[in-house]
């Protein structure tokens, strides 16, 4: 890679950056459950939800090139914008996130089998829809549970936010306990 810091980089570019001794640091902004399930070796875990509180720790070496990683890219982009506002200038988002990294068969550390937030949301949404449909057989107005979940998922996709994920993140096994800065 050249001296120019790209806003995004693909797996090959990030791999080259890490191998060339440039001092780039990987910052994984996913939830603790996601990070524990699988992460790029050598990456530091700083969940997006705690990033604002940990900016000072990351700023200990502000000249470092930070490569931000999430599952697919949107949360890493949010982190890039937050860090840019805090004065960081050498920031790159891994295009496609950990999903692209895994698809390219790049090295990945696999850990605990805690479900990712996305999988937890799919389970809860699916269960609510199923319960709504089945219970509506006994009491017809309960069909609206399924409609409410569908509307929520549609809004989540359009706004790139997820209220259900925010609620599920409050569960003890989903809470970020620390910053590995």
ABEGO torsion letter per residue (X at the ends): XBABBBABBBAAAAAAAAAAGAGBBBBBABBAAAAAABBBBGBBBBBAAAAAAAAAAAAABAABBBBBBBAAGAAAAAAAAAAAAAGBABBBBBBGEAAAAAAAGBBBBBBBABBBAAAAAAAAAAAAAAAAAAAAAABAAAAAAAAAAAAAAAAAAAAGBBAAAAAAAABAAABBABBAX
